Structures are given as structure tokens and as C-alpha cells.
Amino acid sequence: MALKFSALAALLLTAAALPNGLDTFRWGMSVDELLKQAPAQKVELGHGFGYSEHTEVNPDVYAQASDGKRHREFYFFRGKLYKIFTVYHRNLTQPEFYAALLADLKKKHGEPARSYEDQVMGMPVRHVEWKDEHNTIDLRMGAGFIFEVRFDNAAAAEKKVLNNLKQSI
């Protein structure tokens, strides 16, 4: 009986784990591996395109062109993919679209771990997060956009420590 319970518990824990990335984009992949899968260009500030994560310090970001509804930004730390931003176009940021995204994420990953609101550049942004030991999914709405942000917890924590220590990364 204990063996059956352990097997069932393991199955449930495995099913509840969040994906290590998004689609075929996996944490730890290199820029070269990304570029083999998807056309993307390096984001250089001041060249007509910025990046969405304004709290990043000297980020290494590659952007995938829009498919008409969204574009993706891929963030690298120490040469490895650790964060993906999916940025939905402003014409899709109505509450109904956000509600549909939220319902889809709940269907795939269950109830979120937490939700909260903060301020970004003086504007309110609502966050709904799913989190496990290795990954976070943060659905954000505010500042005129909807973002689906996924990141590798360990890499994000390491980068935050280095930024707090003001070390070169």
C-alpha cells in the first residue's frame, strides 16, 4: 500500500512541475542553440528597440520578431538562457484576453502560488505567479501591456545576488 501511495505521489509531483523553459526553448541553452531554432536579433539599446525587463542590468537579450500578436525576448546570463518574455501587443490587452490567458495557465499548471500588484515606473502592474523549485511563470498585466514571463529560479537568484554586490556580470 505504501508503494502505491509513493508512486501516486511521485506521479502527481511530476505532473505539477513547471516546464524548464517554453516550448522548445530550454533553460541553459546557448545563443547559438536559440538562433538555430528561431530567428532572433540581439537587442542593442538605442537602435530602435528596447527590452521589456527594465530592472535588468546590462542584459544580454535577443528578440524574436512579432507574429502579429506577440513577440518574444530571450534573456541570457553567463551565456545561457534563463528568462523568456512573451510580450502581447497592445491591441490584445483587453481584460478578456488577459482572462483567457489566465484561465489557460490555470488549466495547464493549476492554481497560482500567489498574486500581487506592484508599481513599475509609477504604473500599477498585476502579477499572478506559478512557482516550483526550479521555475517561475509570472503573468503580468499593466503599463499598457500583458507579459508572460518565465524564468529559471536558480539563475535569476544568482544574477540578483551579483547585481546586489554590484559585480560585473
Residue, then its C-alpha position, 0 to 999 in steps of 0.5 A: m500500500a505504501l508503494k502505491f501511495s509513493a508512486l501516486a505521489a511521485l506521479l502527481l509531483t511530476a505532473a505539477a512541475l513547471p516546464n524548464g523553459l517554453d516550448t522548445f526553448r530550454w533553460g541553459m541553452s546557448v545563443d547559438e542553440l536559440l538562433k538555430q531554432a528561431p530567428a532572433q536579433k540581439v537587442e542593442l539599446g538605442h537602435g530602435f528597440g528596447y527590452s521589456e525587463h527594465t530592472e535588468v542590468n546590462p542584459d544580454v537579450y535577443a528578440q524574436a520578431s512579432d507574429g502579429k500578436r506577440h513577440r518574444e525576448f530571450y534573456f541570457f546570463r553567463g551565456k545561457l538562457y534563463k528568462i523568456f518574455t512573451v510580450y502581447h501587443r497592445n491591441l490584445t490587452q483587453p481584460e478578456f484576453y488577459a482572462a483567457l490567458l489566465a484561465d489557460l495557465k490555470k488549466k495547464h499548471g493549476e492554481p497560482a502560488r500567489s498574486y500581487e500588484d506592484q508599481v513599475m515606473g509609477m504604473p500599477v502592474r498585476h502579477v499572478e505567479w506559478k512557482d516550483e523549485h526550479n521555475t517561475i511563470d509570472l503573468r503580468m498585466g499593466a503599463g499598457f501591456i500583458f507579459e508572460v514571463r518565465f524564468d529559471n529560479a536558480a539563475a535569476a537568484e544568482k544574477k540578483v545576488l551579483n547585481n546586489l554586490k554590484q559585480s560585473i556580470 
